[in-house]
Amino acid sequence: MPDSHAQEQFSEGLINYVELTGERDCVQLAGQAFRDMRSAFEANVGPSDVISLAFPGMIIRPDLRDIGLLAVLGDRVLVVWRKGVFKKTVQSEVIPRSAMTGVTVGKGTAGSRAGAVMLTIKTATTSAQITLSREGAAKAESLCAAITSS
């Protein structure tokens, strides 16, 4: 399948993440996750969209803990994951930057999140959480700035 605009933009965003954090180990995981979740990117990334930052991590939701992807676009953040035990379906959440009330990084405290470094994006009605690698956690302030700046 030829590269699409969404795939090219995801690659650019991933390169920006690697340059920011120095984390090269995430590239293979991100590539596999993108192949599995490509449909959500195709549906949410238009021909004029630019992804400034993209990276994989563990998505934490009340009903889920699984590998997902986060992508920062000009006016929104896209969070993508797969849900299901046997027949996994691709799901996504689009968070408009204008609706964000906060982007924070902190240590997880409950159960399987204990000790993990969590990036949380909050709005008035929802929040999205994704774990960060050691390299990502070391650059947490820069990641928060990249997500909140327009």
Secondary structure as GFF3:
##gff-version 3
##sequence-region A 1 150
A	DSSP	alpha_helix	5	21	.	.	.	ID=ss1
A	DSSP	alpha_helix	26	44	.	.	.	ID=ss2
A	DSSP	beta_strand	51	61	.	.	.	ID=ss3
A	DSSP	beta_strand	64	73	.	.	.	ID=ss4
A	DSSP	beta_strand	76	83	.	.	.	ID=ss5
A	DSSP	beta_strand	89	96	.	.	.	ID=ss6
A	DSSP	three_ten_helix	97	99	.	.	.	ID=ss7
A	DSSP	beta_strand	100	107	.	.	.	ID=ss8
A	DSSP	three_ten_helix	111	113	.	.	.	ID=ss9
A	DSSP	beta_strand	117	123	.	.	.	ID=ss10
A	DSSP	beta_strand	127	132	.	.	.	ID=ss11
A	DSSP	alpha_helix	134	138	.	.	.	ID=ss12
A	DSSP	alpha_helix	140	148	.	.	.	ID=ss13
###
